[in-house]
Amino acid sequence: MQYPIELNFQYTEKLSRLSTFFRLILVIPQYIVVYFLSIAASVILFLSWWAILFTGRYPKGFYNFITWYMRWYVRMSGYIFLLTDKYPPYSGEASTLVPPNNQ
């Protein structure tokens, strides 16, 4: 069975000490933006629940927004939890760094 979500992390031998030291300060602007996006995502999820209940379908625009938000949130969380040294972009667009697994 192929899973709809896949996270791949690669072990990094050495992280930047300077960015690790200032990481919590550097992520404040990202956190503020993601906080307001999480409010919007909560409203969208509530509306999606009703849409699925009455129509039996997940509205495509709602689905795209939630996946866009989750990409941004996961990238920011990975940066905060020291899983990557790369500063997350201000976007939830799909990453072109790792090609999707087409098995």
KOLGU-4560 file (N, C-alpha, C; in nm, 3 decimals, padded with zeros to 5 digits):
<recs>
<n_xx: 00.084 n_yy: -00.118 n_zz: 00.000 ca_xx: 00.000 ca_yy: 00.000 ca_zz: 00.000 c_xx: 00.088 c_yy: 00.124 c_zz: 00.000 mol: A seq: 1 type: MET>
<n_xx: 00.058 n_yy: 00.217 n_zz: -00.087 ca_xx: 00.133 ca_yy: 00.340 ca_zz: -00.093 c_xx: 00.066 c_yy: 00.444 c_zz: -00.003 mol: A seq: 2 type: GLN>
<n_xx: 00.143 n_yy: 00.510 n_zz: 00.080 ca_xx: 00.090 ca_yy: 00.607 ca_zz: 00.175 c_xx: 00.080 c_yy: 00.745 c_zz: 00.109 mol: A seq: 3 type: TYR>
<n_xx: -00.022 n_yy: 00.825 n_zz: 00.147 ca_xx: -00.039 ca_yy: 00.956 ca_zz: 00.083 c_xx: 00.065 c_yy: 01.059 c_zz: 00.125 mol: A seq: 4 type: PRO>
<n_xx: 00.129 n_yy: 01.038 n_zz: 00.240 ca_xx: 00.228 ca_yy: 01.133 ca_zz: 00.289 c_xx: 00.357 c_yy: 01.059 c_zz: 00.318 mol: A seq: 5 type: ILE>
<n_xx: 00.466 n_yy: 01.119 n_zz: 00.277 ca_xx: 00.595 ca_yy: 01.058 ca_zz: 00.301 c_xx: 00.694 c_yy: 01.167 c_zz: 00.341 mol: A seq: 6 type: GLU>
<n_xx: 00.762 n_yy: 01.147 n_zz: 00.452 ca_xx: 00.866 ca_yy: 01.239 ca_zz: 00.497 c_xx: 01.000 c_yy: 01.169 c_zz: 00.488 mol: A seq: 7 type: LEU>
<n_xx: 01.096 n_yy: 01.235 n_zz: 00.428 ca_xx: 01.230 ca_yy: 01.181 ca_zz: 00.417 c_xx: 01.328 c_yy: 01.277 c_zz: 00.481 mol: A seq: 8 type: ASN>
<n_xx: 01.406 n_yy: 01.227 n_zz: 00.575 ca_xx: 01.508 ca_yy: 01.308 ca_zz: 00.639 c_xx: 01.642 c_yy: 01.240 c_zz: 00.620 mol: A seq: 9 type: PHE>
<n_xx: 01.743 n_yy: 01.321 n_zz: 00.595 ca_xx: 01.877 ca_yy: 01.267 ca_zz: 00.581 c_xx: 01.962 c_yy: 01.319 c_zz: 00.696 mol: A seq: 10 type: GLN>
<n_xx: 02.040 n_yy: 01.231 n_zz: 00.754 ca_xx: 02.126 ca_yy: 01.268 ca_zz: 00.866 c_xx: 02.235 c_yy: 01.361 c_zz: 00.816 mol: A seq: 11 type: TYR>
<n_xx: 02.251 n_yy: 01.474 n_zz: 00.884 ca_xx: 02.357 ca_yy: 01.568 ca_zz: 00.849 c_xx: 02.469 c_yy: 01.554 c_zz: 00.951 mol: A seq: 12 type: THR>
<n_xx: 02.589 n_yy: 01.543 n_zz: 00.901 ca_xx: 02.704 ca_yy: 01.523 ca_zz: 00.988 c_xx: 02.731 c_yy: 01.644 c_zz: 01.076 mol: A seq: 13 type: GLU>
<n_xx: 02.718 n_yy: 01.763 n_zz: 01.019 ca_xx: 02.754 ca_yy: 01.882 ca_zz: 01.093 c_xx: 02.655 c_yy: 01.993 c_zz: 01.061 mol: A seq: 14 type: LYS>
<n_xx: 02.602 n_yy: 02.057 n_zz: 01.165 ca_xx: 02.512 ca_yy: 02.170 ca_zz: 01.149 c_xx: 02.587 c_yy: 02.298 c_zz: 01.182 mol: A seq: 15 type: LEU>
<n_xx: 02.538 n_yy: 02.408 n_zz: 01.128 ca_xx: 02.598 ca_yy: 02.537 ca_zz: 01.155 c_xx: 02.571 c_yy: 02.578 c_zz: 01.299 mol: A seq: 16 type: SER>
<n_xx: 02.676 n_yy: 02.605 n_zz: 01.375 ca_xx: 02.659 ca_yy: 02.643 ca_zz: 01.514 c_xx: 02.593 c_yy: 02.780 c_zz: 01.528 mol: A seq: 17 type: ARG>
<n_xx: 02.627 n_yy: 02.870 n_zz: 01.438 ca_xx: 02.573 ca_yy: 03.006 ca_zz: 01.447 c_xx: 02.422 c_yy: 03.007 c_zz: 01.422 mol: A seq: 18 type: LEU>
<n_xx: 02.377 n_yy: 02.940 n_zz: 01.317 ca_xx: 02.233 ca_yy: 02.938 ca_zz: 01.291 c_xx: 02.158 c_yy: 02.857 c_zz: 01.396 mol: A seq: 19 type: SER>
<n_xx: 02.224 n_yy: 02.756 n_zz: 01.454 ca_xx: 02.161 ca_yy: 02.679 ca_zz: 01.561 c_xx: 02.142 c_yy: 02.766 c_zz: 01.685 mol: A seq: 20 type: THR>
<n_xx: 02.239 n_yy: 02.850 n_zz: 01.714 ca_xx: 02.232 ca_yy: 02.938 ca_zz: 01.830 c_xx: 02.119 c_yy: 03.040 c_zz: 01.817 mol: A seq: 21 type: PHE>
<n_xx: 02.102 n_yy: 03.096 n_zz: 01.697 ca_xx: 02.000 ca_yy: 03.201 ca_zz: 01.676 c_xx: 01.871 c_yy: 03.148 c_zz: 01.614 mol: A seq: 22 type: PHE>
<n_xx: 01.857 n_yy: 03.019 n_zz: 01.610 ca_xx: 01.744 ca_yy: 02.957 ca_zz: 01.541 c_xx: 01.608 c_yy: 03.005 c_zz: 01.592 mol: A seq: 23 type: ARG>
<n_xx: 01.588 n_yy: 03.009 n_zz: 01.721 ca_xx: 01.459 ca_yy: 03.050 ca_zz: 01.776 c_xx: 01.428 c_yy: 03.196 c_zz: 01.745 mol: A seq: 24 type: LEU>
<n_xx: 01.530 n_yy: 03.278 n_zz: 01.732 ca_xx: 01.507 ca_yy: 03.418 ca_zz: 01.694 c_xx: 01.478 c_yy: 03.427 c_zz: 01.545 mol: A seq: 25 type: ILE>
<n_xx: 01.550 n_yy: 03.350 n_zz: 01.465 ca_xx: 01.532 ca_yy: 03.354 ca_zz: 01.319 c_xx: 01.394 c_yy: 03.305 c_zz: 01.275 mol: A seq: 26 type: LEU>
<n_xx: 01.334 n_yy: 03.217 n_zz: 01.353 ca_xx: 01.209 ca_yy: 03.156 ca_zz: 01.312 c_xx: 01.086 c_yy: 03.238 c_zz: 01.356 mol: A seq: 27 type: VAL>
<n_xx: 01.105 n_yy: 03.344 n_zz: 01.432 ca_xx: 00.991 ca_yy: 03.424 ca_zz: 01.480 c_xx: 00.904 c_yy: 03.476 c_zz: 01.366 mol: A seq: 28 type: ILE>
<n_xx: 00.959 n_yy: 03.535 n_zz: 01.258 ca_xx: 00.870 ca_yy: 03.580 ca_zz: 01.149 c_xx: 00.792 c_yy: 03.465 c_zz: 01.085 mol: A seq: 29 type: PRO>
<n_xx: 00.858 n_yy: 03.350 n_zz: 01.068 ca_xx: 00.789 ca_yy: 03.233 ca_zz: 01.012 c_xx: 00.675 c_yy: 03.191 c_zz: 01.104 mol: A seq: 30 type: GLN>
<n_xx: 00.703 n_yy: 03.189 n_zz: 01.234 ca_xx: 00.602 ca_yy: 03.145 ca_zz: 01.330 c_xx: 00.480 c_yy: 03.237 c_zz: 01.330 mol: A seq: 31 type: TYR>
<n_xx: 00.502 n_yy: 03.366 n_zz: 01.319 ca_xx: 00.390 ca_yy: 03.461 ca_zz: 01.316 c_xx: 00.301 c_yy: 03.436 c_zz: 01.196 mol: A seq: 32 type: ILE>
<n_xx: 00.362 n_yy: 03.419 n_zz: 01.080 ca_xx: 00.285 ca_yy: 03.393 ca_zz: 00.958 c_xx: 00.210 c_yy: 03.261 c_zz: 00.968 mol: A seq: 33 type: VAL>
<n_xx: 00.278 n_yy: 03.157 n_zz: 01.016 ca_xx: 00.215 ca_yy: 03.025 ca_zz: 01.026 c_xx: 00.104 c_yy: 03.026 c_zz: 01.130 mol: A seq: 34 type: VAL>
<n_xx: 00.117 n_yy: 03.106 n_zz: 01.234 ca_xx: 00.012 ca_yy: 03.117 ca_zz: 01.334 c_xx: -00.119 c_yy: 03.167 c_zz: 01.271 mol: A seq: 35 type: TYR>
<n_xx: -00.110 n_yy: 03.274 n_zz: 01.191 ca_xx: -00.230 ca_yy: 03.326 ca_zz: 01.126 c_xx: -00.282 c_yy: 03.230 c_zz: 01.019 mol: A seq: 36 type: PHE>
<n_xx: -00.192 n_yy: 03.162 n_zz: 00.952 ca_xx: -00.235 ca_yy: 03.062 ca_zz: 00.855 c_xx: -00.304 c_yy: 02.945 c_zz: 00.924 mol: A seq: 37 type: LEU>
<n_xx: -00.263 n_yy: 02.912 n_zz: 01.046 ca_xx: -00.327 ca_yy: 02.803 ca_zz: 01.118 c_xx: -00.470 c_yy: 02.839 c_zz: 01.156 mol: A seq: 38 type: SER>
<n_xx: -00.496 n_yy: 02.966 n_zz: 01.183 ca_xx: -00.633 ca_yy: 03.010 ca_zz: 01.209 c_xx: -00.718 c_yy: 02.990 c_zz: 01.084 mol: A seq: 39 type: ILE>
<n_xx: -00.663 n_yy: 03.032 n_zz: 00.970 ca_xx: -00.735 ca_yy: 03.015 ca_zz: 00.843 c_xx: -00.754 c_yy: 02.866 c_zz: 00.813 mol: A seq: 40 type: ALA>
<n_xx: -00.651 n_yy: 02.785 n_zz: 00.840 ca_xx: -00.662 ca_yy: 02.641 ca_zz: 00.814 c_xx: -00.769 c_yy: 02.577 c_zz: 00.903 mol: A seq: 41 type: ALA>
<n_xx: -00.782 n_yy: 02.624 n_zz: 01.025 ca_xx: -00.886 ca_yy: 02.571 ca_zz: 01.114 c_xx: -01.025 c_yy: 02.601 c_zz: 01.060 mol: A seq: 42 type: SER>
<n_xx: -01.044 n_yy: 02.722 n_zz: 01.009 ca_xx: -01.174 ca_yy: 02.758 ca_zz: 00.950 c_xx: -01.200 c_yy: 02.674 c_zz: 00.825 mol: A seq: 43 type: VAL>
<n_xx: -01.098 n_yy: 02.659 n_zz: 00.742 ca_xx: -01.112 ca_yy: 02.579 ca_zz: 00.620 c_xx: -01.145 c_yy: 02.434 c_zz: 00.653 mol: A seq: 44 type: ILE>
<n_xx: -01.079 n_yy: 02.379 n_zz: 00.755 ca_xx: -01.107 ca_yy: 02.241 ca_zz: 00.795 c_xx: -01.251 c_yy: 02.226 c_zz: 00.845 mol: A seq: 45 type: LEU>
<n_xx: -01.299 n_yy: 02.324 n_zz: 00.920 ca_xx: -01.437 ca_yy: 02.321 ca_zz: 00.967 c_xx: -01.535 c_yy: 02.324 c_zz: 00.850 mol: A seq: 46 type: PHE>
<n_xx: -01.509 n_yy: 02.414 n_zz: 00.755 ca_xx: -01.595 ca_yy: 02.422 ca_zz: 00.635 c_xx: -01.583 c_yy: 02.296 c_zz: 00.550 mol: A seq: 47 type: LEU>
<n_xx: -01.464 n_yy: 02.238 n_zz: 00.545 ca_xx: -01.444 ca_yy: 02.115 ca_zz: 00.468 c_xx: -01.525 c_yy: 02.001 c_zz: 00.527 mol: A seq: 48 type: SER>
<n_xx: -01.529 n_yy: 01.994 n_zz: 00.659 ca_xx: -01.606 ca_yy: 01.889 ca_zz: 00.724 c_xx: -01.752 c_yy: 01.895 c_zz: 00.681 mol: A seq: 49 type: TRP>
<n_xx: -01.810 n_yy: 02.015 n_zz: 00.681 ca_xx: -01.949 ca_yy: 02.031 ca_zz: 00.639 c_xx: -01.966 c_yy: 02.001 c_zz: 00.490 mol: A seq: 50 type: TRP>
<n_xx: -01.871 n_yy: 02.044 n_zz: 00.409 ca_xx: -01.879 ca_yy: 02.017 ca_zz: 00.265 c_xx: -01.875 c_yy: 01.867 c_zz: 00.238 mol: A seq: 51 type: ALA>
<n_xx: -01.786 n_yy: 01.797 n_zz: 00.307 ca_xx: -01.777 ca_yy: 01.652 ca_zz: 00.288 c_xx: -01.903 c_yy: 01.584 c_zz: 00.339 mol: A seq: 52 type: ILE>
<n_xx: -01.958 n_yy: 01.633 n_zz: 00.448 ca_xx: -02.080 ca_yy: 01.575 ca_zz: 00.505 c_xx: -02.197 c_yy: 01.584 c_zz: 00.407 mol: A seq: 53 type: LEU>
<n_xx: -02.214 n_yy: 01.700 n_zz: 00.342 ca_xx: -02.329 ca_yy: 01.720 ca_zz: 00.256 c_xx: -02.306 c_yy: 01.680 c_zz: 00.110 mol: A seq: 54 type: PHE>
<n_xx: -02.184 n_yy: 01.695 n_zz: 00.060 ca_xx: -02.160 ca_yy: 01.664 ca_zz: -00.081 c_xx: -02.087 c_yy: 01.532 c_zz: -00.102 mol: A seq: 55 type: THR>
<n_xx: -02.018 n_yy: 01.484 n_zz: 00.002 ca_xx: -01.942 ca_yy: 01.360 ca_zz: -00.011 c_xx: -01.809 c_yy: 01.381 c_zz: -00.080 mol: A seq: 56 type: GLY>
<n_xx: -01.770 n_yy: 01.505 n_zz: -00.102 ca_xx: -01.644 ca_yy: 01.535 ca_zz: -00.170 c_xx: -01.568 c_yy: 01.642 c_zz: -00.093 mol: A seq: 57 type: ARG>
<n_xx: -01.437 n_yy: 01.633 n_zz: -00.099 ca_xx: -01.350 ca_yy: 01.734 ca_zz: -00.039 c_xx: -01.330 c_yy: 01.843 c_zz: -00.144 mol: A seq: 58 type: TYR>
<n_xx: -01.370 n_yy: 01.967 n_zz: -00.119 ca_xx: -01.351 ca_yy: 02.073 ca_zz: -00.219 c_xx: -01.203 c_yy: 02.090 c_zz: -00.254 mol: A seq: 59 type: PRO>
<n_xx: -01.173 n_yy: 02.093 n_zz: -00.382 ca_xx: -01.035 ca_yy: 02.097 ca_zz: -00.429 c_xx: -00.958 c_yy: 02.218 c_zz: -00.377 mol: A seq: 60 type: LYS>
<n_xx: -01.021 n_yy: 02.333 n_zz: -00.375 ca_xx: -00.955 ca_yy: 02.453 ca_zz: -00.324 c_xx: -00.920 c_yy: 02.442 c_zz: -00.177 mol: A seq: 61 type: GLY>
<n_xx: -01.010 n_yy: 02.385 n_zz: -00.099 ca_xx: -00.984 ca_yy: 02.364 ca_zz: 00.044 c_xx: -00.868 c_yy: 02.266 c_zz: 00.063 mol: A seq: 62 type: PHE>
<n_xx: -00.871 n_yy: 02.158 n_zz: -00.014 ca_xx: -00.765 ca_yy: 02.057 ca_zz: -00.006 c_xx: -00.629 c_yy: 02.117 c_zz: -00.041 mol: A seq: 63 type: TYR>
<n_xx: -00.626 n_yy: 02.197 n_zz: -00.148 ca_xx: -00.500 ca_yy: 02.259 ca_zz: -00.190 c_xx: -00.447 c_yy: 02.354 c_zz: -00.084 mol: A seq: 64 type: ASN>
<n_xx: -00.536 n_yy: 02.430 n_zz: -00.019 ca_xx: -00.491 ca_yy: 02.521 ca_zz: 00.086 c_xx: -00.434 c_yy: 02.445 c_zz: 00.204 mol: A seq: 65 type: PHE>
<n_xx: -00.500 n_yy: 02.339 n_zz: 00.246 ca_xx: -00.454 ca_yy: 02.262 ca_zz: 00.362 c_xx: -00.319 c_yy: 02.196 c_zz: 00.332 mol: A seq: 66 type: ILE>
<n_xx: -00.301 n_yy: 02.141 n_zz: 00.213 ca_xx: -00.172 ca_yy: 02.080 ca_zz: 00.180 c_xx: -00.063 c_yy: 02.186 c_zz: 00.171 mol: A seq: 67 type: THR>
<n_xx: -00.095 n_yy: 02.303 n_zz: 00.118 ca_xx: -00.001 ca_yy: 02.415 ca_zz: 00.110 c_xx: 00.041 c_yy: 02.457 c_zz: 00.251 mol: A seq: 68 type: TRP>
<n_xx: -00.056 n_yy: 02.470 n_zz: 00.340 ca_xx: -00.027 ca_yy: 02.508 ca_zz: 00.479 c_xx: 00.057 c_yy: 02.401 c_zz: 00.549 mol: A seq: 69 type: TYR>
<n_xx: 00.023 n_yy: 02.275 n_zz: 00.531 ca_xx: 00.096 ca_yy: 02.168 ca_zz: 00.599 c_xx: 00.240 c_yy: 02.159 c_zz: 00.551 mol: A seq: 70 type: MET>
<n_xx: 00.265 n_yy: 02.182 n_zz: 00.422 ca_xx: 00.403 ca_yy: 02.183 ca_zz: 00.373 c_xx: 00.484 c_yy: 02.291 c_zz: 00.444 mol: A seq: 71 type: ARG>
<n_xx: 00.427 n_yy: 02.411 n_zz: 00.454 ca_xx: 00.495 ca_yy: 02.522 ca_zz: 00.519 c_xx: 00.520 c_yy: 02.488 c_zz: 00.666 mol: A seq: 72 type: TRP>
<n_xx: 00.418 n_yy: 02.435 n_zz: 00.734 ca_xx: 00.429 ca_yy: 02.403 ca_zz: 00.876 c_xx: 00.535 c_yy: 02.296 c_zz: 00.902 mol: A seq: 73 type: TYR>
<n_xx: 00.540 n_yy: 02.193 n_zz: 00.820 ca_xx: 00.638 ca_yy: 02.086 ca_zz: 00.838 c_xx: 00.779 c_yy: 02.138 c_zz: 00.813 mol: A seq: 74 type: VAL>
<n_xx: 00.797 n_yy: 02.222 n_zz: 00.713 ca_xx: 00.930 ca_yy: 02.278 ca_zz: 00.688 c_xx: 00.976 c_yy: 02.365 c_zz: 00.804 mol: A seq: 75 type: ARG>
<n_xx: 00.885 n_yy: 02.446 n_zz: 00.857 ca_xx: 00.921 ca_yy: 02.531 ca_zz: 00.971 c_xx: 00.951 c_yy: 02.445 c_zz: 01.094 mol: A seq: 76 type: MET>
<n_xx: 00.873 n_yy: 02.342 n_zz: 01.117 ca_xx: 00.896 ca_yy: 02.254 ca_zz: 01.232 c_xx: 01.029 c_yy: 02.179 c_zz: 01.219 mol: A seq: 77 type: SER>
<n_xx: 01.060 n_yy: 02.134 n_zz: 01.100 ca_xx: 01.188 ca_yy: 02.066 ca_zz: 01.077 c_xx: 01.305 c_yy: 02.157 c_zz: 01.106 mol: A seq: 78 type: GLY>
<n_xx: 01.292 n_yy: 02.285 n_zz: 01.074 ca_xx: 01.397 ca_yy: 02.382 ca_zz: 01.102 c_xx: 01.409 c_yy: 02.407 c_zz: 01.252 mol: A seq: 79 type: TYR>
<n_xx: 01.297 n_yy: 02.421 n_zz: 01.322 ca_xx: 01.299 ca_yy: 02.445 ca_zz: 01.466 c_xx: 01.357 c_yy: 02.325 c_zz: 01.540 mol: A seq: 80 type: ILE>
<n_xx: 01.320 n_yy: 02.204 n_zz: 01.500 ca_xx: 01.363 ca_yy: 02.083 ca_zz: 01.570 c_xx: 01.499 c_yy: 02.031 c_zz: 01.522 mol: A seq: 81 type: PHE>
<n_xx: 01.575 n_yy: 02.116 n_zz: 01.454 ca_xx: 01.712 ca_yy: 02.087 ca_zz: 01.413 c_xx: 01.724 c_yy: 01.969 c_zz: 01.317 mol: A seq: 82 type: LEU>
<n_xx: 01.621 n_yy: 01.946 n_zz: 01.235 ca_xx: 01.628 ca_yy: 01.840 ca_zz: 01.135 c_xx: 01.695 c_yy: 01.887 c_zz: 01.007 mol: A seq: 83 type: LEU>
<n_xx: 01.699 n_yy: 02.018 n_zz: 00.989 ca_xx: 01.764 ca_yy: 02.074 ca_zz: 00.871 c_xx: 01.828 c_yy: 02.207 c_zz: 00.908 mol: A seq: 84 type: THR>
<n_xx: 01.929 n_yy: 02.242 n_zz: 00.833 ca_xx: 01.996 ca_yy: 02.370 ca_zz: 00.855 c_xx: 01.948 c_yy: 02.475 c_zz: 00.754 mol: A seq: 85 type: ASP>
<n_xx: 01.867 n_yy: 02.430 n_zz: 00.658 ca_xx: 01.818 ca_yy: 02.520 ca_zz: 00.553 c_xx: 01.698 c_yy: 02.598 c_zz: 00.605 mol: A seq: 86 type: LYS>
<n_xx: 01.706 n_yy: 02.732 n_zz: 00.596 ca_xx: 01.596 ca_yy: 02.817 ca_zz: 00.642 c_xx: 01.474 c_yy: 02.791 c_zz: 00.553 mol: A seq: 87 type: TYR>
<n_xx: 01.356 n_yy: 02.770 n_zz: 00.614 ca_xx: 01.238 ca_yy: 02.737 ca_zz: 00.533 c_xx: 01.192 c_yy: 02.857 c_zz: 00.450 mol: A seq: 88 type: PRO>
<n_xx: 01.147 n_yy: 02.832 n_zz: 00.327 ca_xx: 01.098 ca_yy: 02.942 ca_zz: 00.244 c_xx: 00.963 c_yy: 02.991 c_zz: 00.294 mol: A seq: 89 type: PRO>
<n_xx: 00.930 n_yy: 03.114 n_zz: 00.259 ca_xx: 00.799 ca_yy: 03.170 ca_zz: 00.293 c_xx: 00.697 c_yy: 03.124 c_zz: 00.190 mol: A seq: 90 type: TYR>
<n_xx: 00.680 n_yy: 02.994 n_zz: 00.181 ca_xx: 00.590 ca_yy: 02.938 ca_zz: 00.083 c_xx: 00.555 c_yy: 02.795 c_zz: 00.121 mol: A seq: 91 type: SER>
<n_xx: 00.442 n_yy: 02.751 n_zz: 00.074 ca_xx: 00.402 ca_yy: 02.614 ca_zz: 00.094 c_xx: 00.405 c_yy: 02.536 c_zz: -00.034 mol: A seq: 92 type: GLY>
<n_xx: 00.473 n_yy: 02.590 n_zz: -00.133 ca_xx: 00.480 ca_yy: 02.522 ca_zz: -00.262 c_xx: 00.557 c_yy: 02.391 c_zz: -00.250 mol: A seq: 93 type: GLU>
<n_xx: 00.528 n_yy: 02.299 n_zz: -00.339 ca_xx: 00.594 ca_yy: 02.169 ca_zz: -00.338 c_xx: 00.743 c_yy: 02.187 c_zz: -00.364 mol: A seq: 94 type: ALA>
<n_xx: 00.823 n_yy: 02.112 n_zz: -00.292 ca_xx: 00.967 ca_yy: 02.120 ca_zz: -00.306 c_xx: 01.011 c_yy: 02.047 c_zz: -00.432 mol: A seq: 95 type: SER>
<n_xx: 01.107 n_yy: 02.106 n_zz: -00.499 ca_xx: 01.163 ca_yy: 02.042 ca_zz: -00.618 c_xx: 01.295 c_yy: 01.976 c_zz: -00.586 mol: A seq: 96 type: THR>
<n_xx: 01.337 n_yy: 01.979 n_zz: -00.458 ca_xx: 01.465 ca_yy: 01.920 ca_zz: -00.421 c_xx: 01.461 c_yy: 01.768 c_zz: -00.422 mol: A seq: 97 type: LEU>
<n_xx: 01.353 n_yy: 01.710 n_zz: -00.377 ca_xx: 01.341 ca_yy: 01.565 ca_zz: -00.371 c_xx: 01.230 c_yy: 01.523 c_zz: -00.466 mol: A seq: 98 type: VAL>
<n_xx: 01.261 n_yy: 01.448 n_zz: -00.571 ca_xx: 01.156 ca_yy: 01.403 ca_zz: -00.663 c_xx: 01.062 c_yy: 01.306 c_zz: -00.593 mol: A seq: 99 type: PRO>
<n_xx: 00.935 n_yy: 01.307 n_zz: -00.632 ca_xx: 00.840 ca_yy: 01.213 ca_zz: -00.569 c_xx: 00.875 c_yy: 01.069 c_zz: -00.603 mol: A seq: 100 type: PRO>
<n_xx: 00.844 n_yy: 00.980 n_zz: -00.512 ca_xx: 00.871 ca_yy: 00.837 ca_zz: -00.530 c_xx: 00.758 c_yy: 00.776 c_zz: -00.612 mol: A seq: 101 type: ASN>
<n_xx: 00.787 n_yy: 00.739 n_zz: -00.735 ca_xx: 00.683 ca_yy: 00.685 ca_zz: -00.826 c_xx: 00.696 c_yy: 00.533 c_zz: -00.835 mol: A seq: 102 type: ASN>
<n_xx: 00.667 n_yy: 00.466 n_zz: -00.728 ca_xx: 00.674 ca_yy: 00.320 ca_zz: -00.730 c_xx: 00.538 c_yy: 00.262 c_zz: -00.747 mol: A seq: 103 type: GLN>
</recs>
